[in-house]
Amino acid sequence: VHIKVTNQTSIACAKLLESGQVDFAIANYPNSGLSNTQNVRIIREFKDVFVANDEYKELRGKTISLKDLRHFPILMLDRKSTTSEFLHSMFQRHQLDLVPEIELSSNDLLLDLAAIGLGIAFVPDVLLPAPGIERLHLREGLPERAVCLIRRTDRPRSVAAAALETMLLSLQNK
């Protein structure tokens, strides 16, 4: 069986699925790229957190607000990601504008830049602990999100795709 893995943002993965270019996708949820012809199965839930290194030690042990965070350089995933959509909507719900200092396409790079003190990164909690950084405590509670397996319900699955889906779903919340 030939398996081809395509790495894209969660929104782009949903579009690849919609166009029939992939059998299924592993993506963040909620996801604005999803249509109602897709089946979404949660693999793992997570919470997003802000992290920083010792350059921001004045924030450690304090509960900070989104409003307070605007005064620090924010590092986050690029605008075409579900994570960016999510964080921008959280700021908008509190009538705040979010202007990130740096936008990247990799959580690993966000952690690396936070570890060297370039700003406060917004990352999934499943990536912690990470060397050189600590989690900051946010006043506003952020809702959980999830990593999901998504497939179309209006197309048949191959035996191989069904078997791989079963294997991936067995990882639920591990």
Accessible surface in RSA format (square Angstrom, percent):
REM  Atomic radii and reference values for relative SASA: ProtOr
REM  Chains: A
REM  Algorithm: Lee & Richards
REM  Probe-radius: 1.40
REM  Slices: 20
REM RES _ NUM      All-atoms   Total-Side   Main-Chain    Non-polar    All polar
REM                ABS   REL    ABS   REL    ABS   REL    ABS   REL    ABS   REL
RES VAL A   1   154.06 101.4  73.91  66.9  80.15 193.1  86.11  74.8  67.95 184.3
RES HIS A   2   159.41  87.1 128.06  89.0  31.34  80.2  99.80 102.9  59.61  69.4
RES ILE A   3   101.61  57.8  74.86  55.8  26.74  64.5  77.74  56.0  23.87  64.8
RES LYS A   4   166.80  81.4 135.65  83.2  31.16  74.2  82.76  74.5  84.05  89.5
RES VAL A   5   129.23  85.0  98.80  89.4  30.44  73.3 101.99  88.6  27.24  73.9
RES THR A   6    54.27  38.6  31.37  31.8  22.90  54.6  27.07  36.4  27.20  41.1
RES ASN A   7   139.33  96.1 113.56 109.7  25.77  62.1  32.30  77.7 107.03 103.5
RES GLN A   8    93.73  52.4  69.97  51.1  23.76  56.6  11.66  24.8  82.07  62.2
RES THR A   9    45.49  32.4  33.66  34.1  11.83  28.2  40.48  54.4   5.01   7.6
RES SER A  10    16.21  13.7  10.67  14.2   5.54  12.8   1.53   3.3  14.68  20.6
RES ILE A  11    19.35  11.0  19.35  14.4   0.00   0.0  19.35  13.9   0.00   0.0
RES ALA A  12    28.76  26.4  25.79  39.8   2.97   6.8  28.03  39.5   0.73   1.9
RES CYS A  13    14.29  10.8  14.01  15.6   0.28   0.7   1.03   2.6  13.27  14.3
RES ALA A  14     0.00   0.0   0.00   0.0   0.00   0.0   0.00   0.0   0.00   0.0
RES LYS A  15   126.36  61.6 122.41  75.1   3.95   9.4  73.71  66.3  52.65  56.1
RES LEU A  16    34.16  19.0  33.62  24.1   0.55   1.4  33.98  23.9   0.18   0.5
RES LEU A  17     1.43   0.8   1.35   1.0   0.08   0.2   1.35   0.9   0.08   0.2
RES GLU A  18    65.85  37.8  59.78  45.2   6.08  14.5  34.84  67.4  31.02  25.3
RES SER A  19    64.89  54.8  31.53  42.1  33.37  76.9  41.98  89.4  22.92  32.1
RES GLY A  20    35.20  43.4   0.00   N/A  35.20  43.4   4.62  12.7  30.59  68.5
RES GLN A  21   125.73  70.3  89.58  65.5  36.14  86.1  38.30  81.5  87.43  66.3
RES VAL A  22    39.92  26.3  26.25  23.8  13.66  32.9  34.15  29.7   5.77  15.6
RES ASP A  23   100.88  70.7  81.98  81.6  18.90  44.7  13.24  31.2  87.64  87.4
RES PHE A  24    32.35  16.2  19.58  12.1  12.76  33.2  19.58  11.9  12.76  36.5
RES ALA A  25     7.35   6.8   1.98   3.1   5.37  12.2   7.35  10.3   0.00   0.0
RES ILE A  26    70.46  40.1  51.26  38.2  19.20  46.3  51.26  36.9  19.20  52.1
RES ALA A  27     4.38   4.0   0.00   0.0   4.38  10.0   4.38   6.2   0.00   0.0
RES ASN A  28    29.41  20.3  29.05  28.1   0.36   0.9   0.06   0.1  29.35  28.4
RES TYR A  29    89.43  41.8  89.03  50.7   0.40   1.0  41.86  31.5  47.56  58.6
RES PRO A  30    79.76  58.1  74.80  68.2   4.95  18.0  75.13  62.0   4.63  28.8
RES ASN A  31    12.36   8.5   0.00   0.0  12.36  29.8   1.28   3.1  11.09  10.7
RES SER A  32    80.62  68.1  39.10  52.2  41.52  95.6  46.99 100.1  33.62  47.1
RES GLY A  33    15.91  19.6   0.00   N/A  15.91  19.6   6.23  17.1   9.68  21.7
RES LEU A  34    35.73  19.9  11.19   8.0  24.55  61.7  11.46   8.1  24.27  65.3
RES SER A  35    43.12  36.4  25.77  34.4  17.35  40.0  35.97  76.6   7.15  10.0
RES ASN A  36   149.50 103.1 111.55 107.8  37.95  91.4  45.41 109.3 104.09 100.6
RES THR A  37    44.02  31.3  41.25  41.8   2.77   6.6  44.02  59.1   0.00   0.0
RES GLN A  38    19.51  10.9   0.56   0.4  18.96  45.1   0.56   1.2  18.96  14.4
RES ASN A  39    46.30  31.9  41.99  40.6   4.31  10.4   4.31  10.4  41.99  40.6
RES VAL A  40    50.80  33.4  24.37  22.1  26.43  63.7  24.37  21.2  26.43  71.7
RES ARG A  41   108.32  45.5 105.53  53.8   2.79   6.6  24.77  33.9  83.55  50.6
RES ILE A  42    70.67  40.2  64.91  48.4   5.76  13.9  64.91  46.7   5.76  15.6
RES ILE A  43    16.23   9.2  16.19  12.1   0.04   0.1  16.19  11.7   0.04   0.1
RES ARG A  44    97.46  40.9  97.46  49.7   0.00   0.0  19.39  26.5  78.07  47.3
RES GLU A  45    77.17  44.3  65.91  49.9  11.26  26.8   8.66  16.7  68.51  55.9
RES PHE A  46     7.62   3.8   2.99   1.9   4.63  12.0   7.62   4.6   0.00   0.0
RES LYS A  47    72.72  35.5  72.58  44.5   0.15   0.3  34.14  30.7  38.58  41.1
RES ASP A  48     5.53   3.9   0.00   0.0   5.52  13.1   0.00   0.0   5.53   5.5
RES VAL A  49     9.95   6.5   6.08   5.5   3.87   9.3   9.95   8.6   0.00   0.0
RES PHE A  50     3.07   1.5   1.92   1.2   1.15   3.0   1.92   1.2   1.15   3.3
RES VAL A  51     0.00   0.0   0.00   0.0   0.00   0.0   0.00   0.0   0.00   0.0
RES ALA A  52     0.00   0.0   0.00   0.0   0.00   0.0   0.00   0.0   0.00   0.0
RES ASN A  53    15.35  10.6  15.22  14.7   0.14   0.3   2.93   7.1  12.42  12.0
RES ASP A  54    93.61  65.6  88.94  88.5   4.67  11.0  30.62  72.1  62.99  62.8
RES GLU A  55   119.73  68.7  92.09  69.7  27.64  65.8  16.16  31.2 103.57  84.6
RES TYR A  56    22.54  10.5  22.35  12.7   0.19   0.5  12.70   9.5   9.84  12.1
RES LYS A  57   146.40  71.4 136.26  83.6  10.13  24.1  81.26  73.1  65.13  69.4
RES GLU A  58    86.72  49.8  74.46  56.3  12.26  29.2  60.07 116.2  26.65  21.8
RES LEU A  59    11.18   6.2  10.82   7.7   0.36   0.9  10.82   7.6   0.36   1.0
RES ARG A  60    58.26  24.5  40.84  20.8  17.41  41.5  29.18  39.9  29.07  17.6
RES GLY A  61    77.09  95.1   0.00   N/A  77.09  95.1  36.20  99.3  40.88  91.6
RES LYS A  62   115.99  56.6 110.69  67.9   5.30  12.6  73.16  65.9  42.83  45.6
RES THR A  63    76.22  54.2  59.96  60.8  16.26  38.7  29.98  40.3  46.24  69.9
RES ILE A  64     7.62   4.3   7.62   5.7   0.00   0.0   7.62   5.5   0.00   0.0
RES SER A  65     9.42   8.0   9.42  12.6   0.00   0.0   6.24  13.3   3.18   4.5
RES LEU A  66     0.00   0.0   0.00   0.0   0.00   0.0   0.00   0.0   0.00   0.0
RES LYS A  67   119.98  58.5 119.95  73.6   0.03   0.1  62.88  56.6  57.10  60.8
RES ASP A  68    58.56  41.0  57.47  57.2   1.08   2.6  12.20  28.7  46.36  46.2
RES LEU A  69     0.00   0.0   0.00   0.0   0.00   0.0   0.00   0.0   0.00   0.0
RES ARG A  70    96.09  40.3  67.42  34.4  28.68  68.3  16.22  22.2  79.88  48.4
RES HIS A  71   137.57  75.2 102.74  71.4  34.84  89.1  74.93  77.2  62.64  72.9
RES PHE A  72    47.66  23.8  39.38  24.4   8.28  21.5  41.77  25.3   5.88  16.8
RES PRO A  73    40.73  29.7  35.77  32.6   4.96  18.0  39.94  33.0   0.79   4.9
RES ILE A  74     2.73   1.6   2.26   1.7   0.47   1.1   2.26   1.6   0.47   1.3
RES LEU A  75     0.00   0.0   0.00   0.0   0.00   0.0   0.00   0.0   0.00   0.0
RES MET A  76     0.00   0.0   0.00   0.0   0.00   0.0   0.00   0.0   0.00   0.0
RES LEU A  77    19.14  10.7  19.14  13.7   0.00   0.0  19.14  13.4   0.00   0.0
RES ASP A  78    40.23  28.2  40.04  39.8   0.20   0.5  21.78  51.3  18.45  18.4
RES ARG A  79   135.76  57.0 126.83  64.7   8.93  21.3  53.11  72.6  82.65  50.1
RES LYS A  80   163.02  79.5 156.40  96.0   6.62  15.8 105.20  94.7  57.82  61.6
RES SER A  81     8.44   7.1   8.44  11.3   0.00   0.0   8.44  18.0   0.00   0.0
RES THR A  82     4.82   3.4   2.29   2.3   2.52   6.0   1.25   1.7   3.57   5.4
RES THR A  83     2.66   1.9   2.66   2.7   0.00   0.0   0.37   0.5   2.29   3.5
RES SER A  84     0.10   0.1   0.10   0.1   0.00   0.0   0.00   0.0   0.10   0.1
RES GLU A  85    70.89  40.7  62.07  47.0   8.81  21.0  37.63  72.8  33.26  27.2
RES PHE A  86    20.20  10.1  14.27   8.8   5.93  15.4  20.14  12.2   0.06   0.2
RES LEU A  87     0.00   0.0   0.00   0.0   0.00   0.0   0.00   0.0   0.00   0.0
RES HIS A  88    21.58  11.8  21.24  14.8   0.34   0.9  13.91  14.3   7.67   8.9
RES SER A  89    36.76  31.1  35.23  47.0   1.53   3.5  30.14  64.2   6.62   9.3
RES MET A  90     6.87   3.6   6.87   4.5   0.00   0.0   1.90   1.6   4.97   6.6
RES PHE A  91     0.62   0.3   0.62   0.4   0.00   0.0   0.62   0.4   0.00   0.0
RES GLN A  92   117.40  65.6 104.38  76.3  13.02  31.0  35.24  75.0  82.16  62.3
RES ARG A  93   154.53  64.9 128.50  65.5  26.02  62.0  53.82  73.6 100.71  61.0
RES HIS A  94    76.10  41.6  62.33  43.3  13.77  35.2  47.02  48.5  29.08  33.8
RES GLN A  95   157.83  88.3 124.89  91.3  32.94  78.4  69.43 147.8  88.40  67.0
RES LEU A  96    21.40  11.9  16.81  12.0   4.60  11.6  18.99  13.3   2.41   6.5
RES ASP A  97   113.52  79.5 104.38 103.9   9.14  21.6  24.42  57.5  89.10  88.9
RES LEU A  98    16.55   9.2   2.09   1.5  14.47  36.4   2.17   1.5  14.38  38.7
RES VAL A  99   126.52  83.3 104.45  94.6  22.07  53.2 105.39  91.6  21.13  57.3
RES PRO A 100    27.24  19.9  11.77  10.7  15.47  56.2  11.77   9.7  15.47  96.1
RES GLU A 101   117.70  67.6  88.29  66.8  29.41  70.0  15.43  29.9 102.26  83.5
RES ILE A 102    49.78  28.3  44.28  33.0   5.50  13.2  49.78  35.8   0.00   0.0
RES GLU A 103    75.76  43.5  49.67  37.6  26.09  62.1   9.88  19.1  65.87  53.8
RES LEU A 104    38.30  21.3  33.46  23.9   4.84  12.2  38.30  26.9   0.00   0.0
RES SER A 105    93.47  79.0  60.59  80.9  32.87  75.7  31.12  66.3  62.35  87.3
RES SER A 106    32.99  27.9  27.86  37.2   5.13  11.8  24.48  52.1   8.51  11.9
RES ASN A 107    38.16  26.3  33.14  32.0   5.02  12.1   6.90  16.6  31.26  30.2
RES ASP A 108    96.89  67.9  94.66  94.2   2.24   5.3  26.45  62.2  70.44  70.3
RES LEU A 109    85.54  47.6  85.54  61.2   0.00   0.0  85.54  60.1   0.00   0.0
RES LEU A 110     0.00   0.0   0.00   0.0   0.00   0.0   0.00   0.0   0.00   0.0
RES LEU A 111    20.52  11.4  19.24  13.8   1.28   3.2  19.55  13.7   0.97   2.6
RES ASP A 112    82.81  58.0  79.85  79.5   2.96   7.0  22.40  52.7  60.41  60.2
RES LEU A 113    35.42  19.7  35.42  25.3   0.00   0.0  35.42  24.9   0.00   0.0
RES ALA A 114     0.00   0.0   0.00   0.0   0.00   0.0   0.00   0.0   0.00   0.0
RES ALA A 115    34.46  31.7  19.70  30.4  14.76  33.6  19.70  27.7  14.76  39.1
RES ILE A 116   120.92  68.8  92.37  68.8  28.55  68.8  98.33  70.8  22.59  61.3
RES GLY A 117    14.81  18.3   0.00   N/A  14.81  18.3   0.73   2.0  14.09  31.5
RES LEU A 118    84.26  46.9  75.13  53.7   9.13  22.9  77.50  54.4   6.75  18.2
RES GLY A 119     0.00   0.0   0.00   N/A   0.00   0.0   0.00   0.0   0.00   0.0
RES ILE A 120     0.00   0.0   0.00   0.0   0.00   0.0   0.00   0.0   0.00   0.0
RES ALA A 121     0.00   0.0   0.00   0.0   0.00   0.0   0.00   0.0   0.00   0.0
RES PHE A 122     0.01   0.0   0.00   0.0   0.01   0.0   0.00   0.0   0.01   0.0
RES VAL A 123     0.00   0.0   0.00   0.0   0.00   0.0   0.00   0.0   0.00   0.0
RES PRO A 124    14.95  10.9  14.95  13.6   0.00   0.0  14.95  12.3   0.00   0.0
RES ASP A 125    37.84  26.5  30.92  30.8   6.92  16.4   6.67  15.7  31.17  31.1
RES VAL A 126    59.90  39.4  29.26  26.5  30.64  73.8  35.78  31.1  24.12  65.4
RES LEU A 127    58.30  32.5  43.73  31.3  14.57  36.6  48.53  34.1   9.77  26.3
RES LEU A 128    40.96  22.8  20.85  14.9  20.11  50.6  21.58  15.2  19.38  52.2
RES PRO A 129   137.34 100.1 113.86 103.8  23.48  85.4 118.13  97.5  19.22 119.4
RES ALA A 130    15.09  13.9   6.48  10.0   8.61  19.6   9.26  13.0   5.83  15.4
RES PRO A 131   125.58  91.5 107.40  97.9  18.18  66.1 119.24  98.4   6.34  39.4
RES GLY A 132    54.47  67.2   0.00   N/A  54.47  67.2  37.39 102.6  17.08  38.2
RES ILE A 133    16.63   9.5   0.37   0.3  16.26  39.2   0.71   0.5  15.92  43.2
RES GLU A 134    91.21  52.4  86.65  65.6   4.56  10.9  31.79  61.5  59.41  48.5
RES ARG A 135   108.93  45.7  95.05  48.5  13.88  33.1  26.56  36.3  82.37  49.9
RES LEU A 136     6.18   3.4   0.87   0.6   5.31  13.4   1.06   0.7   5.13  13.8
RES HIS A 137    98.12  53.6  94.92  66.0   3.20   8.2  53.25  54.9  44.87  52.2
RES LEU A 138    39.71  22.1  15.53  11.1  24.18  60.8  15.59  10.9  24.12  64.9
RES ARG A 139   147.92  62.1 123.90  63.2  24.01  57.2  53.18  72.7  94.74  57.4
RES GLU A 140    31.47  18.1  23.61  17.9   7.86  18.7  18.37  35.5  13.10  10.7
RES GLY A 141    68.41  84.4   0.00   N/A  68.41  84.4  37.66 103.3  30.75  68.9
RES LEU A 142    11.27   6.3   6.12   4.4   5.15  12.9   6.88   4.8   4.39  11.8
RES PRO A 143    64.93  47.3  52.83  48.2  12.10  44.0  64.41  53.2   0.52   3.2
RES GLU A 144    97.28  55.9  74.20  56.1  23.08  54.9  24.66  47.7  72.62  59.3
RES ARG A 145     6.31   2.6   1.64   0.8   4.67  11.1   5.32   7.3   0.99   0.6
RES ALA A 146     4.95   4.6   4.95   7.6   0.01   0.0   4.95   7.0   0.01   0.0
RES VAL A 147    42.45  27.9  42.45  38.4   0.00   0.0  42.45  36.9   0.00   0.0
RES CYS A 148     0.00   0.0   0.00   0.0   0.00   0.0   0.00   0.0   0.00   0.0
RES LEU A 149     0.76   0.4   0.76   0.5   0.00   0.0   0.76   0.5   0.00   0.0
RES ILE A 150     0.00   0.0   0.00   0.0   0.00   0.0   0.00   0.0   0.00   0.0
RES ARG A 151    52.83  22.2  52.83  26.9   0.00   0.0   0.91   1.3  51.91  31.5
RES ARG A 152    26.97  11.3  24.14  12.3   2.83   6.7   5.57   7.6  21.41  13.0
RES THR A 153    83.15  59.1  52.29  53.0  30.86  73.5  38.33  51.5  44.82  67.8
RES ASP A 154    82.48  57.8  46.31  46.1  36.18  85.5  40.71  95.8  41.78  41.7
RES ARG A 155   107.61  45.2  97.46  49.7  10.15  24.2  44.55  60.9  63.06  38.2
RES PRO A 156   135.41  98.7 103.03  93.9  32.38 117.7 114.88  94.8  20.53 127.6
RES ARG A 157   105.91  44.5  73.35  37.4  32.56  77.5  16.13  22.0  89.78  54.4
RES SER A 158    61.05  51.6  44.83  59.8  16.22  37.4  51.46 109.6   9.60  13.4
RES VAL A 159   134.42  88.5 126.91 114.9   7.51  18.1 130.36 113.3   4.07  11.0
RES ALA A 160    37.18  34.2  23.79  36.7  13.39  30.5  31.16  43.9   6.01  15.9
RES ALA A 161     7.16   6.6   1.83   2.8   5.33  12.1   6.57   9.2   0.60   1.6
RES ALA A 162    27.12  24.9  26.74  41.3   0.39   0.9  27.09  38.2   0.03   0.1
RES ALA A 163    54.32  49.9  45.13  69.6   9.20  20.9  52.84  74.4   1.49   3.9
RES LEU A 164    42.76  23.8  41.41  29.6   1.35   3.4  42.21  29.6   0.55   1.5
RES GLU A 165     3.45   2.0   3.45   2.6   0.00   0.0   1.21   2.3   2.24   1.8
RES THR A 166    92.64  65.9  88.62  89.8   4.02   9.6  65.70  88.2  26.94  40.7
RES MET A 167   122.88  63.6 116.05  76.8   6.82  16.2  89.51  76.1  33.37  44.2
RES LEU A 168    43.80  24.4  43.74  31.3   0.06   0.2  43.80  30.8   0.00   0.0
RES LEU A 169    22.31  12.4  20.06  14.4   2.25   5.7  20.41  14.3   1.90   5.1
RES SER A 170    67.70  57.2  47.80  63.8  19.90  45.8  46.83  99.7  20.86  29.2
RES LEU A 171    90.43  50.4  86.93  62.2   3.50   8.8  86.93  61.1   3.50   9.4
RES GLN A 172    79.76  44.6  66.52  48.6  13.25  31.5  15.75  33.5  64.01  48.5
RES ASN A 173    97.72  67.4  68.88  66.6  28.84  69.4  27.04  65.1  70.68  68.3
RES LYS A 174   159.17  77.7 118.56  72.7  40.61  96.7 106.93  96.2  52.25  55.7
END  Absolute sums over single chains surface
CHAIN  1 A     9823.3       7771.8       2051.5       5290.3       4533.0
END  Absolute sums over all chains
TOTAL          9823.3       7771.8       2051.5       5290.3       4533.0
